[in-house]
Every structure is written in structure tokens, then in C-alpha cells.
Amino acid sequence: MQYRTHDDGPLTTIRIEPGAVVVEMLFDMPESFCRLHSHTFDHTMYCVEGLALVEIDGAGRVVTKGDSYLVEAHKQHGVRPLQVGTVLRCRHEHADIHPDG
């Protein structure tokens, strides 16, 4: 199932893997972005395709295909793609989220 967390959010897919919830975001519109938010757990983000500006705790970083990075628990983070078609994958191990919620 694909959804958007807000009207200008990325097209998002959630799947369950052994020990993790995996969230994949496709930034399919020029104005799409992922709002600043935080989690109570660390998670890994990976740039599958494209180019994006990732903000973590007030610091910006440009990521491109193949880059991965850790977002520590409680750190505010968000994404603005620099190319339409950018895809980011977040792996939430031991996450306190549920794909139906």
C-alpha cells in the first residue's frame, strides 16, 4: 500500500522485514518533501536513487545514490529532494511504529 503523510509528501511504502520496519519514500513531485520529525529509536537511511538535502538536528547534508547515514533517536530530521524521482529507504529496527497506524 502506498500513501502520503501530507499532500506534498513523498509517495511512501511500508513493508515488514525480519526485525525491522522498512519505509521507502519516492519523491515523485518537484514540491514533495518529508517534514521535520523525530523517533524514539535510531534508524538507518539509504539513498536508493537521486539526490536530496537531508536535515538532521539542524545540519544539512546532500546525499546521492548509494549514500547511507544514521539518524539518532530524538534527532529532528527531514528531506527535500534535489531531483524528482529521488528514492530514500529508512530501516527502523525495533521500531515503536506500526504500519497500520
C-alpha positions in Angstrom: 0.0 0.0 0.0 1.3 3.5 -0.9 0.3 6.7 0.9 1.4 10.3 1.5 1.7 11.6 5.1 0.7 15.0 3.8 -0.4 16.4 0.4 3.1 17.4 -0.7 4.8 14.4 1.0 6.6 11.6 -0.9 4.8 8.5 -2.1 5.5 6.1 0.8 5.5 2.3 1.0 6.0 0.4 4.3 7.0 -3.3 4.5 7.9 -5.6 7.3 11.2 -7.5 7.2 12.6 -9.8 9.9 13.5 -7.5 12.8 12.6 -4.2 11.1 10.0 -1.9 9.5 11.3 -0.5 6.2 9.8 2.7 4.8 10.6 3.7 1.2 9.9 7.2 0.0 9.6 8.2 -3.6 9.8 12.0 -4.2 7.7 12.0 -7.3 6.7 15.7 -7.4 9.0 18.7 -7.5 7.4 20.2 -4.4 7.4 17.0 -2.4 9.3 16.8 0.9 9.4 15.0 4.2 8.6 17.2 7.2 10.9 17.5 10.2 10.1 14.8 12.7 11.8 12.5 15.2 11.6 9.0 16.5 12.4 7.3 19.8 14.9 5.0 18.1 17.9 5.2 15.8 17.3 4.3 12.2 19.4 4.0 9.0 18.5 5.9 5.9 19.8 4.9 2.4 19.6 6.8 -0.8 18.4 4.3 -3.4 18.2 6.8 -6.3 18.6 10.5 -7.0 19.8 13.4 -4.9 18.4 15.0 -1.7 19.2 17.5 1.0 18.7 15.7 4.3 18.5 17.8 7.5 19.4 16.1 10.8 19.3 18.2 14.0 19.7 21.5 12.1 22.6 20.4 9.9 22.1 19.9 6.2 23.8 17.2 4.1 23.4 16.4 0.4 23.1 12.7 -0.2 23.2 10.8 -3.5 22.6 7.3 -4.8 24.5 4.8 -2.6 24.9 7.1 0.5 23.7 5.8 3.8 23.6 7.5 7.2 22.4 7.1 10.7 19.6 9.2 12.3 20.0 9.0 16.0 17.0 8.7 18.3 15.2 12.0 19.1 17.0 14.0 16.4 14.8 16.1 14.2 15.2 15.1 10.6 13.5 15.8 7.2 14.2 15.6 3.5 14.0 17.9 0.5 14.7 16.1 -2.8 17.0 17.9 -5.3 15.8 15.7 -8.1 12.3 14.4 -8.9 12.4 10.6 -8.7 14.7 10.5 -5.6 14.1 7.4 -3.5 15.1 7.1 0.1 14.8 3.9 2.3 14.6 4.0 6.1 15.2 0.9 8.1 13.6 1.0 11.6 14.9 -1.8 13.7 13.0 -2.3 17.0 10.7 0.5 15.9 7.8 1.7 18.0 5.7 2.3 14.9 3.0 0.1 13.3 2.4 0.1 9.6 -1.4 0.5 10.1 -1.0 3.5 12.4 
